[in-house]
Amino acid sequence: MSLDLSLSRILPRPRTLLLSLVLAVAGVVLWHSTEQQYRERLSWMGVTEWQQPSAQTFTRVLRNDGYLVGWSDFRVGALWASYTLQDRGDVNIGPRPDFDADWRTLWPVSTSSYSGSGYDRGHLAPNYAMAVNGGEAAQQDSFLMSNMLPQRPKLNRQLWQRLEAVVMDHFLPRFGRLQVITGPIYAPMEWASVESWTRLALDRVGFIEIPQSFYKIVVVPGETPRAVAFIMPQDVQGDEPLSDYLVSIDEVERRTGLNFMPSLPPAVESAWEATAGVGDWNLSKVSQLPARFN
């Protein structure tokens, strides 16, 4: 018995090859369209991007149930998390899930990476907000380690938690719909500085770089949008008024190098993002509310 090893027997026929190619292209187009629609639902006026891209600023967008994360393999941490909130009234949420590693981070960021560091595993997309807005699946995804960054306990459990509570308990019921973008601010990197390289190598929890501070931008979407933004450093006491940390979106962009809501019309963006607190947010009434947990 002889074997026919001619190319016509080994290679696919042109018609089969063309059909496979068409199906592959159709699959990619369908995936891209679905992915784009999901991103648009979670990022009003466009997904956050860099002002000036470089090798340092390479970011992968990780799609989760209820929120997006801009992941940096250079920092080994998220640069931003983006999610939308709709007021759903009283919602019963399930028990607090366990933390879970995320294979997409590439670097080994385990649930025990923060052990003994003195830092909390601080959520970017909050557990409660994800549970209320997206249900069990979104709450579960909010405990992925790609959604965590090192936060000092007084920031994570008090000041930051107070801000998260105000967003859910006061801003959301009042406005009905919110866009939230939140993330870290790292120390500026000076490439010719030995001190910068030393800090970059040592100022970490495991592989994860420790941020100097954190920002949160809250927007009421619409033709006449409202916005408020905060930057909170790691070394807070926890009982400070939220209004002490009020900044403009321009200030957050200056310190992060990011461009938030890039699809905003230029005329609106230039005037709107330069103001700290666009619209009435009643900060005087909520700025000193206590934390849920002490």
Backbone hydrogen bonds in HBPLUS format (Angstrom, degrees):
<---DONOR---> <-ACCEPTOR-->    atom                        ^
c    i                          cat <-CA-CA->   ^        H-A-AA   ^      H-
h    n   atom  resd res      DA  || num        DHA   H-A  angle D-A-AA Bond
n    s   type  num  typ     dist DA aas  dist angle  dist       angle   num
A0009-ARG N   A0006-SER O   2.98 MM   3  5.52 145.7  2.10 111.8 121.3     1
A0010-ILE N   A0006-SER O   3.29 MM   4  6.63 144.3  2.43 143.3 153.5     2
A0011-LEU N   A0007-LEU O   2.89 MM   4  5.74 167.8  1.91 154.3 157.5     3
A0016-THR N   A0013-ARG O   3.05 MM   3  5.28 114.7  2.49 104.5 119.8     4
A0017-LEU N   A0013-ARG O   2.90 MM   4  6.14 162.7  1.93 161.9 167.7     5
A0018-LEU N   A0014-PRO O   2.86 MM   4  6.01 158.6  1.90 149.3 155.0     6
A0019-LEU N   A0015-ARG O   3.00 MM   4  6.20 157.3  2.05 144.7 150.7     7
A0020-SER N   A0016-THR O   2.97 MM   4  6.19 158.6  2.02 148.2 153.8     8
A0021-LEU N   A0017-LEU O   2.97 MM   4  6.18 154.6  2.03 146.2 153.2     9
A0022-VAL N   A0018-LEU O   2.92 MM   4  6.17 159.5  1.97 150.3 155.6    10
A0023-LEU N   A0019-LEU O   2.99 MM   4  6.21 161.8  2.03 149.7 154.4    11
A0024-ALA N   A0020-SER O   2.95 MM   4  6.12 153.0  2.02 144.1 151.7    12
A0025-VAL N   A0021-LEU O   2.95 MM   4  6.19 164.0  1.98 154.1 157.6    13
A0026-ALA N   A0022-VAL O   2.92 MM   4  6.08 161.9  1.95 149.5 155.1    14
A0027-GLY N   A0023-LEU O   2.92 MM   4  6.05 150.3  2.00 141.7 149.7    15
A0028-VAL N   A0024-ALA O   3.03 MM   4  6.32 155.0  2.09 147.5 153.6    16
A0029-VAL N   A0025-VAL O   2.93 MM   4  6.18 164.5  1.95 154.9 159.0    17
A0030-LEU N   A0026-ALA O   2.93 MM   4  6.07 162.3  1.96 147.7 152.7    18
A0031-TRP N   A0027-GLY O   2.93 MM   4  6.08 160.5  1.97 145.9 151.6    19
A0032-HIS N   A0028-VAL O   2.87 MM   4  6.05 165.2  1.89 152.1 156.2    20
A0033-SER N   A0029-VAL O   2.93 MM   4  6.08 158.1  1.97 148.5 154.5    21
A0034-THR N   A0030-LEU O   2.97 MM   4  6.15 164.0  1.99 151.1 155.2    22
A0035-GLU N   A0031-TRP O   2.82 MM   4  5.96 163.6  1.85 153.7 159.0    23
A0036-GLN N   A0032-HIS O   2.87 MM   4  5.95 157.5  1.92 145.6 151.8    24
A0037-GLN N   A0033-SER O   3.04 MM   4  6.24 158.1  2.09 145.8 151.3    25
A0038-TYR N   A0034-THR O   3.05 MM   4  6.30 155.6  2.11 147.5 154.0    26
A0039-ARG N   A0035-GLU O   2.94 MM   4  6.19 161.8  1.97 151.0 156.1    27
A0040-GLU N   A0036-GLN O   2.93 MM   4  6.12 157.2  1.98 149.1 155.3    28
A0041-ARG N   A0037-GLN O   3.12 MM   4  6.35 145.5  2.25 141.4 149.7    29
A0042-LEU N   A0039-ARG O   3.13 MM   3  5.25 132.7  2.36  98.4 111.0    30
A0043-SER N   A0039-ARG O   2.98 MM   4  6.00 112.4  2.45 143.0 160.1    31
A0046-GLY N   A0043-SER O   3.23 MM   3  5.50 131.3  2.48 139.0 128.8    32
A0263-SER N   A0045-MET O   2.88 MM 218  4.77 166.2  1.90 143.0 138.7    33
A0049-GLU N   A0259-ASN O   3.18 MM 210  5.25 165.1  2.20 139.2 142.6    34
A0259-ASN N   A0049-GLU O   2.61 MM 210  5.25 153.2  1.68 168.5 167.3    35
A0051-GLN N   A0257-GLY O   3.01 MM 206  5.83 168.3  2.03 160.6 156.8    36
A0057-THR N   A0054-SER O   3.09 MM   3  5.21 136.4  2.29  99.4 111.4    37
A0060-ARG N   A0071-TRP O   2.91 MM  11  5.11 163.5  1.94 147.7 150.7    38
A0071-TRP N   A0060-ARG O   2.73 MM  11  5.11 162.4  1.76 160.2 154.0    39
A0062-LEU N   A0069-VAL O   2.75 MM   7  5.08 164.2  1.77 156.4 160.2    40
A0069-VAL N   A0062-LEU O   3.00 MM   7  5.08 149.7  2.09 142.4 150.9    41
A0064-ASN N   A0067-TYR O   3.01 MM   3  5.40 149.2  2.11 162.8 172.3    42
A0068-LEU N   A0082-SER O   2.95 MM  14  5.20 161.9  1.98 150.0 155.9    43
A0082-SER N   A0068-LEU O   2.96 MM  14  5.20 153.9  2.03 136.7 144.6    44
A0070-GLY N   A0080-TRP O   2.86 MM  10  5.21 166.1  1.88 148.4 151.5    45
A0079-LEU N   A0070-GLY O   2.69 MM   9  5.45 170.1  1.70 172.0 174.2    46
A0072-SER N   A0077-GLY O   2.95 MM   5  5.56 163.3  1.97 142.8 148.4    47
A0076-VAL N   A0072-SER O   2.85 MM   4  5.61 129.8  2.11 130.8 145.7    48
A0077-GLY N   A0072-SER O   3.21 MM   5  5.56 150.3  2.30 146.2 154.1    49
A0209-GLU N   A0075-ARG O   3.13 MM 134  5.52 168.9  2.14 175.5 172.0    50
A0081-ALA N   A0182-THR O   2.73 MM 101  5.37 136.8  1.91 152.2 166.5    51
A0182-THR N   A0081-ALA O   2.97 MM 101  5.37 158.8  2.01 150.5 157.4    52
A0083-TYR N   A0180-VAL O   3.04 MM  97  5.52 159.5  2.08 156.5 161.9    53
A0180-VAL N   A0083-TYR O   2.90 MM  97  5.52 172.0  1.91 173.9 176.3    54
A0085-LEU N   A0178-LEU O   2.83 MM  93  5.07 159.0  1.87 146.5 150.6    55
A0178-LEU N   A0085-LEU O   2.96 MM  93  5.07 155.6  2.02 141.0 146.5    56
A0087-ASP N   A0176-GLY O   2.94 MM  89  4.94 158.9  1.99 142.5 140.7    57
A0100-ASP N   A0143-PHE O   2.96 MM  43  6.06 152.4  2.04 151.0 147.2    58
A0145-MET N   A0100-ASP O   2.85 MM  45  5.99 142.3  1.99 160.2 162.9    59
A0105-THR N   A0102-ASP O   3.15 MM   3  6.00 172.2  2.15 127.1 129.3    60
A0106-LEU N   A0103-TRP O   3.46 MM   3  6.15 169.3  2.47 117.3 119.9    61
A0107-TRP N   A0105-THR O   2.65 MM   2  5.39 144.6  1.77 105.0  94.3    62
A0109-VAL N   A0107-TRP O   2.96 MM   2  5.97 111.3  2.45 117.7 101.3    63
A0113-SER N   A0110-SER O   3.17 MM   3  5.19 168.0  2.18 109.5 111.1    64
A0115-SER N   A0112-SER O   3.13 MM   3  5.36 161.6  2.17 112.0 117.8    65
A0117-SER N   A0114-TYR O   3.05 MM   3  5.50 158.8  2.10 141.5 138.9    66
A0120-ASP N   A0151-GLN O   2.72 MM  31  5.19 169.0  1.73 159.8 156.2    67
A0151-GLN N   A0120-ASP O   3.17 MM  31  5.19 158.6  2.22 135.8 141.6    68
A0122-GLY N   A0149-LEU O   2.90 MM  27  5.17 149.1  2.00 149.2 150.2    69
A0149-LEU N   A0122-GLY O   2.94 MM  27  5.17 141.0  2.10 131.6 143.6    70
A0124-LEU N   A0147-ASN O   3.00 MM  23  5.69 131.6  2.24 158.9 168.5    71
A0130-MET N   A0126-PRO O   2.98 MM   4  6.11 163.2  2.01 154.4 159.3    72
A0131-ALA N   A0127-ASN O   2.93 MM   4  6.10 156.5  1.98 151.5 158.5    73
A0132-VAL N   A0128-TYR O   2.94 MM   4  6.11 166.7  1.96 156.0 158.9    74
A0133-ASN N   A0129-ALA O   2.99 MM   4  5.98 159.4  2.03 144.7 150.9    75
A0134-GLY N   A0130-MET O   2.72 MM   4  5.37 153.5  1.79 140.8 148.8    76
A0135-GLY N   A0131-ALA O   2.99 MM   4  4.58 139.8  2.16 117.7 123.4    77
A0139-GLN N   A0135-GLY O   3.00 MM   4  6.21 161.2  2.03 155.9 162.1    78
A0140-GLN N   A0136-GLU O   2.87 MM   4  6.05 158.2  1.92 150.3 156.2    79
A0141-ASP N   A0137-ALA O   3.01 MM   4  6.27 157.8  2.06 145.9 151.8    80
A0142-SER N   A0138-ALA O   2.99 MM   4  6.20 135.8  2.19 142.1 153.8    81
A0142-SER N   A0139-GLN O   3.17 MM   3  5.12 129.3  2.45  92.9 106.3    82
A0143-PHE N   A0140-GLN O   3.15 MM   3  5.67 162.0  2.18 112.3 118.0    83
A0144-LEU N   A0141-ASP O   3.13 MM   3  5.50 160.8  2.17 116.7 116.6    84
A0147-ASN N   A0144-LEU O   2.93 MM   3  5.59 164.0  1.96 120.1 125.5    85
A0148-MET N   A0145-MET O   3.20 MM   3  5.13 163.7  2.23 105.4 107.8    86
A0155-LEU N   A0152-ARG O   3.01 MM   3  5.39 132.9  2.24 110.5 123.4    87
A0156-ASN N   A0152-ARG O   2.90 MM   4  6.10 169.6  1.91 167.4 167.8    88
A0157-ARG N   A0153-PRO O   2.83 MM   4  5.57 164.6  1.85 148.3 153.6    89
A0159-LEU N   A0154-LYS O   3.37 MM   5  6.85 154.3  2.44 158.8 154.7    90
A0160-TRP N   A0155-LEU O   2.76 MM   5  5.39 154.2  1.83 147.6 155.4    91
A0162-ARG N   A0158-GLN O   2.77 MM   4  5.89 149.3  1.86 153.8 162.5    92
A0163-LEU N   A0159-LEU O   3.09 MM   4  6.42 152.1  2.17 146.0 152.8    93
A0164-GLU N   A0160-TRP O   3.00 MM   4  6.33 161.1  2.03 150.2 155.2    94
A0165-ALA N   A0161-GLN O   2.93 MM   4  6.15 153.2  2.01 145.4 152.6    95
A0166-VAL N   A0162-ARG O   2.98 MM   4  6.23 154.8  2.04 147.2 153.6    96
A0167-VAL N   A0163-LEU O   3.05 MM   4  6.31 156.7  2.10 151.2 157.0    97
A0168-MET N   A0164-GLU O   3.18 MM   4  6.46 160.1  2.23 146.5 150.8    98
A0169-ASP N   A0165-ALA O   2.72 MM   4  5.71 167.4  1.74 158.1 162.6    99
A0170-HIS N   A0166-VAL O   2.95 MM   4  5.19 149.7  2.04 132.9 138.6   100
A0171-PHE N   A0166-VAL O   3.00 MM   5  6.39 164.4  2.03 155.8 160.9   101
A0172-LEU N   A0167-VAL O   2.92 MM   5  6.03 153.3  1.99 157.0 163.7   102
A0174-ARG N   A0170-HIS O   3.29 MM   4  6.17 148.5  2.39 137.1 145.7   103
A0175-PHE N   A0171-PHE O   2.95 MM   4  6.10 161.4  1.98 158.4 162.7   104
A0176-GLY N   A0172-LEU O   2.74 MM   4  5.24 153.5  1.81 148.7 154.9   105
A0179-GLN N   A0219-VAL O   2.82 MM  40  5.00 157.3  1.87 146.9 153.3   106
A0219-VAL N   A0179-GLN O   2.82 MM  40  5.00 158.8  1.87 152.1 158.1   107
A0181-ILE N   A0217-ILE O   2.96 MM  36  5.15 158.0  2.01 145.7 152.4   108
A0217-ILE N   A0181-ILE O   2.75 MM  36  5.15 164.0  1.78 159.4 164.9   109
A0183-GLY N   A0215-TYR O   3.08 MM  32  5.52 157.6  2.13 142.6 146.2   110
A0215-TYR N   A0183-GLY O   2.84 MM  32  5.52 163.5  1.87 156.7 162.2   111
A0185-ILE N   A0213-SER O   2.77 MM  28  5.16 146.3  1.88 147.8 140.3   112
A0212-GLN N   A0185-ILE O   2.86 MM  27  5.87 143.3  1.99 148.9 159.3   113
A0213-SER N   A0185-ILE O   3.25 MM  28  5.16 156.8  2.31 142.8 146.4   114
A0193-SER N   A0190-GLU O   3.03 MM   3  5.39 163.8  2.06 117.3 121.8   115
A0197-TRP N   A0193-SER O   3.26 MM   4  6.60 159.2  2.31 145.9 150.5   116
A0198-THR N   A0194-VAL O   2.86 MM   4  6.09 154.7  1.93 150.8 158.5   117
A0199-ARG N   A0195-GLU O   2.90 MM   4  6.08 163.7  1.93 149.1 153.5   118
A0200-LEU N   A0196-SER O   2.87 MM   4  6.03 157.4  1.92 145.0 152.0   119
A0201-ALA N   A0197-TRP O   3.01 MM   4  6.17 145.5  2.13 140.0 148.2   120
A0202-LEU N   A0198-THR O   2.92 MM   4  6.06 153.7  1.99 151.7 159.0   121
A0203-ASP N   A0199-ARG O   2.79 MM   4  5.17 161.0  1.83 142.6 148.1   122
A0204-ARG N   A0202-LEU O   2.78 MM   2  5.52 135.9  1.97 108.3  94.3   123
A0210-ILE N   A0203-ASP O   3.09 MM   7  5.98 167.3  2.11 147.5 145.2   124
A0205-VAL N   A0208-ILE O   2.73 MM   3  5.08 155.2  1.79 150.9 154.8   125
A0208-ILE N   A0205-VAL O   3.00 MM   3  5.08 149.8  2.09 130.2 124.6   126
A0234-GLN N   A0212-GLN O   3.15 MM  22  6.07 145.7  2.27 159.2 149.1   127
A0214-PHE N   A0232-MET O   2.81 MM  18  5.28 154.3  1.88 139.9 147.5   128
A0232-MET N   A0214-PHE O   2.73 MM  18  5.28 162.3  1.76 158.8 163.7   129
A0216-LYS N   A0230-PHE O   3.00 MM  14  5.34 147.1  2.11 142.2 147.4   130
A0230-PHE N   A0216-LYS O   2.93 MM  14  5.34 148.7  2.03 145.3 155.4   131
A0218-VAL N   A0228-VAL O   2.83 MM  10  5.38 173.5  1.84 169.7 172.0   132
A0228-VAL N   A0218-VAL O   2.90 MM  10  5.38 147.4  2.01 152.2 161.8   133
A0220-VAL N   A0226-ARG O   2.89 MM   6  5.00 161.4  1.93 133.5 138.8   134
A0226-ARG N   A0220-VAL O   3.24 MM   6  5.00 149.3  2.34 129.0 137.0   135
A0227-ALA N   A0278-VAL O   3.04 MM  51  4.92 153.1  2.11 125.3 133.4   136
A0278-VAL N   A0227-ALA O   2.63 MM  51  4.92 142.4  1.76 148.6 159.8   137
A0247-VAL N   A0229-ALA O   2.96 MM  18  5.50 165.1  1.98 136.3 138.3   138
A0231-ILE N   A0245-TYR O   3.03 MM  14  5.51 149.8  2.13 147.2 155.4   139
A0244-ASP N   A0241-PRO O   3.08 MM   3  5.62 158.3  2.12 113.7 120.0   140
A0242-LEU N   A0287-SER O   2.90 MM  45  4.69 164.7  1.93 126.9 130.6   141
A0245-TYR N   A0242-LEU O   3.02 MM   3  5.84 166.7  2.04 124.4 128.6   142
A0246-LEU N   A0243-SER O   3.33 MM   3  5.17 166.9  2.35 108.4 107.3   143
A0251-GLU N   A0248-SER O   3.12 MM   3  5.23 125.8  2.43  95.8 108.7   144
A0252-VAL N   A0248-SER O   3.33 MM   4  6.78 152.0  2.41 143.0 149.6   145
A0253-GLU N   A0249-ILE O   2.90 MM   4  6.22 161.5  1.94 156.0 161.3   146
A0250-ASP N   A0273-GLU O   2.89 MM  23  5.37 153.5  1.96 150.9 142.2   147
A0254-ARG N   A0250-ASP O   2.84 MM   4  6.06 151.5  1.92 145.6 153.8   148
A0255-ARG N   A0251-GLU O   3.11 MM   4  6.29 154.2  2.18 145.3 150.8   149
A0256-THR N   A0252-VAL O   3.00 MM   4  6.09 133.3  2.22 145.3 157.3   150
A0257-GLY N   A0253-GLU O   2.79 MM   4  5.36 150.5  1.88 144.0 150.1   151
A0264-LEU N   A0261-MET O   3.14 MM   3  5.95 167.1  2.16 128.8 129.7   152
A0268-VAL N   A0265-PRO O   3.00 MM   3  5.41 122.4  2.34 111.1 125.0   153
A0269-GLU N   A0265-PRO O   2.92 MM   4  6.10 167.6  1.93 160.9 165.1   154
A0270-SER N   A0266-PRO O   3.04 MM   4  6.06 172.8  2.04 153.6 154.1   155
A0272-TRP N   A0268-VAL O   2.86 MM   4  5.70 160.2  1.90 156.8 163.6   156
A0273-GLU N   A0269-GLU O   2.97 MM   4  5.56 167.2  1.99 144.0 148.3   157
A0285-LYS N   A0282-ASN O   3.02 MM   3  5.64 149.2  2.12 114.8 122.9   158
A0286-VAL N   A0283-LEU O   3.17 MM   3  5.21 134.1  2.39  98.7 110.8   159
A0287-SER N   A0283-LEU O   2.78 MM   4  5.22 138.9  1.95 157.2 158.9   160
A0289-LEU N   A0286-VAL O   3.34 MM   3  5.44 173.6  2.34 112.3 112.1   161
